[in-house]
Structures are given as structure tokens and as C-alpha cells.
């Protein structure tokens, strides 16, 4: 039986986009384009791969697959005006670990995700890196750090939560978005590379090898998982 393209998305490094839902809600999700694991011909038994998809209770739940929507294919007026309610630097998985995609959680329960490996290193907010290796502290202190002890902090979540998206634009290798909070404009940039990024001898590898940045910015449901 032919494999469904939902099992081989080929969106950057993303191969699948999956979510476990209650069977009572199945019809609502199917109206949004989601298909069950049986419908996409997932190999028998793979639905139990909890490290990829999460733990599935087959009595009450089912595993669904879909294709994530790229931001460039969305209507701009449906995005501007939305509130930012959280952020994440650890989206995406390959089963044994994470891809480190960066996501901004919006008030419609979807992350606006920059789907490149270690994306926090390629996100600049108000001229400050979201993440970088502690080797480069203290000259470059990022918004967030999770290296343990005194190298663990989160200055970003409270700073950005509650802000409202007011505009965004693309160039081939740069995404700029503006949000507003208490009269202050917050400048959010997803970059392919940038002279502000810290790196050994001033060199940083590109966030992605081919295509444009708009190929890597997409929507992901809060409960969904992107699999690389």
C-alpha cells in the first residue's frame, strides 16, 4: 500500500506532523485536514512509538497526521492582532532528543515556529539573542539559557507574553515581526545568519542550507509535534 505524503512531508527537515486527540473530537479535527494513522497507512505498530508521538491510549484516543501551514500561505490579517501567550525553544523531535525549533505560542493555541535546528541561536529580539552557548558569556547574554545552575534563566517569557502582533514581513533570508506591549514595540527577527550572532572566530553556520526563510516558518498546534 502506497505511503501517504503526510508520512514524508519534506518540509525542511520535517518528515511528519502528528497529534494525539480524544476520539470524541475526531470529526472536528478531520474537518481541518487531519487524518488518522490508519488513513495515512502508518506501518502497523508504529502508532505506539511514544518517544515520537506521545503515549497513545487506543481506547479513548487516536493518532492524527497533517501538513503544517506555512506562514507565507496565511492571510496576514488573521495573524496581526493576535496575542503572544508564551514561547518555546524545544519544539521538534527525532525520538531520542529534540531539534530545538523556536516557537511563539499565539492565542489561537498554535505556535508560530521557526523550524530549523537550534533555532534559538537564529532568533534576535530587540537586538538580543534568544539562545547561545555559554562559551560566549558574559559578552553575549541571551534571553534564555538552560545549561544548569547559574547558567539557567528566562528573561524572555515575561517580557514578550501579553504582547500583540502588529506587523510582519519577509525578505529571502530574514523574517521581521513587530509586537506591541504597554505602548512599547518589540522587534522579533528570525535570521539565516547575522553579524550579531556570536560564534567562534566570528563565524556562524547558516540556519538552513537551501531555499528561503519562508520555507521554514510555519504553524504548529500547541498539542502537535513536528518530527524530523
LOZA-236466 format. One record per atom (N, C-alpha, C, O): residue in three letters; x, y, z negated. Coordinates in steps of 0.1 Angstrom, whole numbers, plus 5000, padded with zeros to 4 digits. Atoms other than C-alpha are relative to their C-alpha. Layout:
ALAXYZ
...
end
This chain:
UNK500849885000
UNK500050005000
UNK500950125000
UNK501850134992
UNK499249884998
UNK501450345010
UNK500050094988
UNK499050114982
UNK499949915012
UNK502750564982
UNK499450145003
UNK499750205014
UNK500649874999
UNK500750884977
UNK501150114999
UNK502150094991
UNK499049905001
UNK502751204982
UNK500150074986
UNK501050144983
UNK499949955014
UNK501851304946
UNK501149934992
UNK501549984982
UNK498950075007
UNK504451054936
UNK501450035005
UNK502449995000
UNK498749964994
UNK507151214957
UNK499850145005
UNK499850175017
UNK500449864996
UNK506451594957
UNK501150075008
UNK500850145017
UNK498849934993
UNK509951704968
UNK499850154999
UNK500150225009
UNK500049865002
UNK509452044953
UNK501250044992
UNK501250024979
UNK498749985007
UNK512952144944
UNK500449864995
UNK500549775003
UNK499650135006
UNK514051864920
UNK498849934995
UNK498949824989
UNK501250065006
UNK510451794910
UNK499449895009
UNK499249905021
UNK500650114993
UNK509151454920
UNK498549974997
UNK497849935006
UNK501450025004
UNK505851434901
UNK499550114990
UNK500350174983
UNK500649905009
UNK503451654882
UNK498849924994
UNK497949885001
UNK501050095006
UNK501351454857
UNK499450054987
UNK499950154981
UNK500749965013
UNK498951494827
UNK499149894995
UNK498449825003
UNK500950105006
UNK497151264803
UNK498850084995
UNK498950184988
UNK501349935004
UNK493451364798
UNK499049904994
UNK499149784997
UNK501150085005
UNK490451234780
UNK499149965012
UNK498850055020
UNK500950054989
UNK488251024803
UNK498750085001
UNK498150095012
UNK501249925000
UNK485251234793
UNK500250135009
UNK499250185014
UNK499749874993
UNK486951534811
UNK500449975014
UNK500850065022
UNK499450044987
UNK487951334842
UNK499450075012
UNK500250125021
UNK500649944989
UNK485451474866
UNK500350155002
UNK500550195013
UNK499649864999
UNK486351834858
UNK501450015006
UNK501650105013
UNK498749994995
UNK489951764865
UNK500149965015
UNK500950015022
UNK500050044986
UNK489251584897
UNK499550115010
UNK500050125021
UNK500449884992
UNK487451894910
UNK501150105002
UNK501050185012
UNK498849914998
UNK490752074906
UNK501149935007
UNK502349995008
UNK499050074991
UNK492651824928
UNK500849894993
UNK501649835000
UNK499350105007
UNK493851584901
UNK499549865005
UNK498349855007
UNK500450134996
UNK493851214910
UNK500649904989
UNK501649934983
UNK499650105010
UNK494150904887
UNK501249935005
UNK501549935017
UNK498850084996
UNK497250694886
UNK499749885009
UNK500549845017
UNK500450104990
UNK495250424904
UNK499950055014
UNK500249995024
UNK500349944987
UNK494250654932
UNK501350045007
UNK501350045020
UNK498849964993
UNK497850764939
UNK500949875001
UNK502149895006
UNK499350134998
UNK498950394938
UNK501350004992
UNK502449954997
UNK498950025009
UNK501350424909
UNK500349864998
UNK499449784995
UNK499850145002
UNK503150094906
UNK499549954986
UNK499650024976
UNK500650055011
UNK501449874881
UNK500949994988
UNK502049944989
UNK499249995013
UNK502649924845
UNK500850124998
UNK501150164987
UNK499349875002
UNK504350254852
UNK499350104992
UNK499950194986
UNK500949915007
UNK501450434836
UNK500450004985
UNK500150094977
UNK499650025014
UNK502850304803
UNK501450064996
UNK501950044985
UNK498649945002
UNK506250494807
UNK499850124992
UNK499850234997
UNK500349895009
UNK505650704776
UNK501150115000
UNK500850224998
UNK499049905000
UNK509050874779
UNK499950105012
UNK500550215012
UNK500349914989
UNK507951024812
UNK498750074999
UNK498750195000
UNK501449944999
UNK504251074809
UNK499450034987
UNK498450114986
UNK500649995013
UNK503551064772
UNK499349874997
UNK499049795006
UNK500750135004
UNK501750784753
UNK498550015004
UNK497850105001
UNK501450014994
UNK498550674771
UNK499249904992
UNK499649794990
UNK501050095006
UNK495550534752
UNK499049975011
UNK498150055014
UNK500850044989
UNK493850344780
UNK498549994997
UNK497650005006
UNK501450015003
UNK490550314761
UNK499350145001
UNK498250145005
UNK500649875000
UNK489950684759
UNK500650105010
UNK500050215012
UNK499349914991
UNK492450844783
UNK500449945013
UNK500349825015
UNK499550044987
UNK493750834818
UNK501250095004
UNK501350214999
UNK498849924995
UNK496950954836
UNK499650055013
UNK499349985022
UNK500349934987
UNK496451204864
UNK501250065006
UNK502350094999
UNK499049944992
UNK498651344891
UNK499550115009
UNK498350115013
UNK500449894992
UNK498551664911
UNK501350065006
UNK502450025004
UNK499049924994
UNK500651914931
UNK500050134994
UNK498950204995
UNK500049875006
UNK501652224912
UNK499950125010
UNK500350105022
UNK500249884992
UNK500652564927
UNK501250094999
UNK501650134988
UNK499049905000
UNK503452794937
UNK499550144998
UNK498450175003
UNK500549865003
UNK503153154925
UNK499750075013
UNK498850155014
UNK500249924987
UNK503553284961
UNK498749965007
UNK498350045016
UNK501250054994
UNK500453084971
UNK498750054992
UNK497650014995
UNK501149955008
UNK498353254944
UNK499650145004
UNK500350215011
UNK500549864997
UNK496253574946
UNK500650094989
UNK500350064977
UNK499349925009
UNK498253844929
UNK499050064989
UNK499450074977
UNK500949945010
UNK495154004913
UNK499549904990
UNK499049944979
UNK500450105010
UNK494453674895
UNK501149984989
UNK500849924979
UNK498950025009
UNK497853694878
UNK500250134992
UNK500450124979
UNK499949875007
UNK498154064869
UNK498850014991
UNK497749984994
UNK501149985010
UNK496154144838
UNK500049884990
UNK499449894979
UNK499950115009
UNK496953804822
UNK501050034988
UNK502050104990
UNK499149995011
UNK498453794787
UNK501049894999
UNK500749775002
UNK499050105004
UNK501653614777
UNK499849964986
UNK499750054977
UNK500350055014
UNK501053394747
UNK501149924994
UNK501149894982
UNK498850075005
UNK504353204744
UNK501049985011
UNK500850025023
UNK499050044991
UNK507553084761
UNK500549874997
UNK500449824985
UNK499350125003
UNK509452764765
UNK501249995009
UNK501250035020
UNK498850024992
UNK512952684776
UNK500349855002
UNK501449815007
UNK499750144999
UNK512552304776
UNK498949925008
UNK498549825004
UNK500950074992
UNK510052214803
UNK500749915010
UNK501949935013
UNK499450094990
UNK510651934828
UNK500749894993
UNK501349914982
UNK499450115006
UNK511851584820
UNK500449905011
UNK499949895022
UNK499650124991
UNK513651284836
UNK499949874992
UNK500449774996
UNK500350125008
UNK512551044808
UNK501049994988
UNK500649974977
UNK499050015010
UNK515851044789
UNK500450134994
UNK501350144986
UNK499749875004
UNK516051414785
UNK499250105007
UNK498450075015
UNK500849894993
UNK514851754797
UNK500850075011
UNK502150065011
UNK499449934989
UNK515551964827
UNK500350154996
UNK501050225003
UNK499749865004
UNK515452294808
UNK499350115009
UNK499950225010
UNK500849904993
UNK512852464830
UNK499550114990
UNK499250084979
UNK500449895008
UNK511852804817
UNK498550045003
UNK498250055015
UNK501449974997
UNK508152884813
UNK499450114991
UNK499750124980
UNK500849905007
UNK505953174803
UNK498649965000
UNK497949955010
UNK501450055001
UNK502653054789
UNK499050125000
UNK499150214993
UNK501049904999
UNK499753264800
UNK498749964994
UNK498549854990
UNK501250035007
UNK496253294786
UNK499049915006
UNK498049895001
UNK500950104994
UNK494653054810
UNK500649864999
UNK500349775006
UNK499550135004
UNK496752774795
UNK500949945010
UNK501149825011
UNK499050054990
UNK499252744823
UNK501350084998
UNK501450204996
UNK498749935000
UNK502952814823
UNK500450055014
UNK500149985024
UNK499349964988
UNK504553024849
UNK501449964999
UNK502250024991
UNK498750075003
UNK507652814853
UNK501050025011
UNK500750025023
UNK498849994991
UNK511052874869
UNK500649864999
UNK501349834990
UNK499750145001
UNK511752514878
UNK501449975006
UNK501549915017
UNK498650034996
UNK515552504881
UNK500749954987
UNK500349994976
UNK499350055011
UNK517952314858
UNK500650114991
UNK501250204996
UNK499449905009
UNK518852514827
UNK499650145003
UNK500450235003
UNK500549884994
UNK516652794839
UNK500250124990
UNK500350244995
UNK499849895009
UNK517053004807
UNK501350085002
UNK501450194999
UNK498849934997
UNK520553084819
UNK499950095012
UNK500750175015
UNK500349924988
UNK518953244850
UNK498850094999
UNK498250135008
UNK501149915003
UNK516353454833
UNK500550114992
UNK501250094981
UNK499549885006
UNK517153804823
UNK498850094996
UNK498050135005
UNK501149925004
UNK514654004802
UNK500550134993
UNK501350124983
UNK499549875004
UNK515354374796
UNK501549994999
UNK502150034989
UNK498550004998
UNK518954314807
UNK500749914990
UNK501949934987
UNK499450105010
UNK519454034781
UNK499749865005
UNK498549835008
UNK500250134997
UNK519953674789
UNK499149924991
UNK499149954979
UNK500950085008
UNK517353424777
UNK500949894993
UNK500849874981
UNK499150105006
UNK520053154771
UNK501450005006
UNK501550055017
UNK498750024995
UNK523753094774
UNK500849924990
UNK500449914978
UNK499250085008
UNK526452874760
UNK500650084989
UNK501150194991
UNK499449925011
UNK527752974725
UNK501450035002
UNK502050114995
UNK498649974997
UNK531252964740
UNK500150155003
UNK501250215002
UNK499949864996
UNK530353324752
UNK499550094990
UNK499450214992
UNK500449915011
UNK529153464719
UNK501350064994
UNK502349994995
UNK501249915002
UNK529253724704
UNK499950105011
UNK498950195010
UNK500049894990
UNK529953934735
UNK498749995008
UNK498250105013
UNK501350014994
UNK526753794751
UNK499149924991
UNK499249804990
UNK500950075009
UNK524053714726
UNK498749995008
UNK498050095011
UNK501350014993
UNK520953564744
UNK498850024991
UNK499050034979
UNK501349995007
UNK517353594734
UNK499849884991
UNK499349894980
UNK500450125007
UNK517153234723
UNK501349915000
UNK502149915009
UNK498950095001
UNK519652974710
UNK499649884992
UNK498849904982
UNK500450125007
UNK519252614699
UNK501249914998
UNK501149795001
UNK498850085002
UNK522752494690
UNK500249964986
UNK501349914983
UNK499950045014
UNK522152444653
UNK500750104991
UNK501550184996
UNK499449915009
UNK523052624622
UNK499850155003
UNK498750195006
UNK500249864997
UNK523752994626
UNK500050035015
UNK500050155019
UNK500149984985
UNK523652944664
UNK498649965005
UNK498449925016
UNK501450024997
UNK519852894663
UNK499250124997
UNK499250174985
UNK500949895002
UNK517453184667
UNK499150015012
UNK499349955023
UNK501049974989
UNK514453304688
UNK499650154998
UNK498750184989
UNK500449865001
UNK514253674693
UNK499050045011
UNK498450155011
UNK500949974988
UNK512053644724
UNK498549984998
UNK497750065002
UNK501450035001
UNK508753484714
UNK499250124995
UNK498250165001
UNK500849895006
UNK507553764691
UNK500150125009
UNK499150205010
UNK499849884992
UNK508954024715
UNK499150005012
UNK498650115015
UNK500850014988
UNK507053904745
UNK498649964999
UNK497749995007
UNK501450055003
UNK503953744730
UNK499050124999
UNK499350224991
UNK501049895001
UNK500853964735
UNK500150105011
UNK499350195012
UNK499849904989
UNK502254154765
UNK499149965012
UNK498749845012
UNK500950024988
UNK500154184797
UNK500850025013
UNK501550125014
UNK499349994987
UNK501554124832
UNK499350115008
UNK498150115010
UNK500549884992
UNK501154444853
UNK500450005014
UNK499850065022
UNK499650014986
UNK503054364884
UNK501149905002
UNK501849864992
UNK498950084997
UNK505554134901
UNK500350005015
UNK499450045023
UNK499650004986
UNK507454104934
UNK501249905002
UNK501949874993
UNK498950094996
UNK509853864952
UNK500950075010
UNK500550155018
UNK499149984989
UNK512953914972
UNK500549855002
UNK500249774994
UNK499650144998
UNK514653594987
UNK500649934988
UNK500449824986
UNK499350075011
UNK516853534956
UNK499750074987
UNK500550064978
UNK500349935013
UNK515153744929
UNK498550024999
UNK497850055008
UNK501449985003
UNK511753754912
UNK500050104988
UNK500750084978
UNK500149905010
UNK510954064892
UNK498550014995
UNK497650015003
UNK501449985005
UNK507854094869
UNK500150104989
UNK501050114981
UNK500149905011
UNK506754374846
UNK498849964991
UNK497749924996
UNK501050025009
UNK504754324815
UNK500050124990
UNK500950194989
UNK500149885009
UNK503454584790
UNK499549964987
UNK498649884986
UNK500450025013
UNK503154574753
UNK500150124991
UNK501250184990
UNK500049885008
UNK502154864730
UNK500750125007
UNK501450195001
UNK499649894992
UNK502955104758
UNK501549995005
UNK502050085012
UNK498650034995
UNK506454954764
UNK500049905012
UNK499349805011
UNK499950094989
UNK507354794797
UNK501149904998
UNK502249944994
UNK499050115001
UNK509154464796
UNK500449955014
UNK499549925022
UNK499550044987
UNK511254374826
UNK500549865000
UNK501549834993
UNK499750145000
UNK511454004834
UNK500649965014
UNK499949995024
UNK499450034987
UNK513853874861
UNK500449855000
UNK501149804991
UNK499550134997
UNK514353524875
UNK501050025011
UNK500750085021
UNK498949974990
UNK517653524895
UNK500649875005
UNK500549764998
UNK499250114995
UNK519653284917
UNK501450014994
UNK502049914990
UNK498749975006
UNK522853444905
UNK500050154997
UNK499250235003
UNK500049865003
UNK523753784890
UNK501350034992
UNK501849944985
UNK498749965007
UNK526853964878
UNK499850014985
UNK500850014978
UNK500249995015
UNK525253994843
UNK500149874994
UNK500249864981
UNK500050135006
UNK525353624838
UNK501449964996
UNK502449985003
UNK498650045005
UNK528253504816
UNK500449875005
UNK499649785007
UNK499550134995
UNK530453234830
UNK501650004999
UNK502250114997
UNK498550015000
UNK534053114829
UNK500650075011
UNK500350055023
UNK499349924990
UNK536253354847
UNK499150085009
UNK499350115020
UNK501049924993
UNK533153544857
UNK499349935011
UNK498649995019
UNK500750074989
UNK531853264879
UNK498949914994
UNK499149844984
UNK501150075004
UNK528453114875
UNK499449935013
UNK499349995023
UNK500550074988
UNK527052844899
UNK498550055002
UNK497950104993
UNK501449954997
UNK523752934917
UNK499049914993
UNK499249794991
UNK501150075007
UNK520452834901
UNK499549895009
UNK499049785005
UNK500450104990
UNK519552644933
UNK500850015013
UNK501450125015
UNK499150004988
UNK521352544965
UNK499350045013
UNK500050105022
UNK500649974988
UNK518752584992
UNK498650074998
UNK498150074987
UNK501349935000
UNK515552785001
UNK500150134993
UNK501250194992
UNK500149875006
UNK514353094984
UNK499449984986
UNK498949884982
UNK500450025013
UNK513453164948
UNK498549974998
UNK498149914989
UNK501450035000
UNK509753154956
UNK499749855001
UNK498649814998
UNK500250144999
UNK510252784962
UNK500049934987
UNK499649814985
UNK499750065013
UNK510952724925
UNK499250064989
UNK499450034977
UNK500849935010
UNK508352944907
UNK498649955002
UNK498049975012
UNK501250074999
UNK505152754900
UNK499250004987
UNK499750044977
UNK500850015011
UNK502252704877
UNK499949854995
UNK499849765003
UNK500050135007
UNK502152414852
UNK499050004989
UNK499250094980
UNK501049995011
UNK499252334829
UNK500849974987
UNK501849904986
UNK499450015013
UNK500152364792
UNK500249854996
UNK501249824989
UNK499950145004
UNK499551984787
UNK500649915011
UNK500849795009
UNK499550074989
UNK501051884821
UNK501549984998
UNK502250054990
UNK498550025001
UNK504651754826
UNK500550005015
UNK499949935023
UNK499350004988
UNK506951814855
UNK501249904999
UNK502049914990
UNK499050115000
UNK509151504863
UNK501050025011
UNK500650025023
UNK499049984990
UNK512451534880
UNK500749875003
UNK501749865011
end
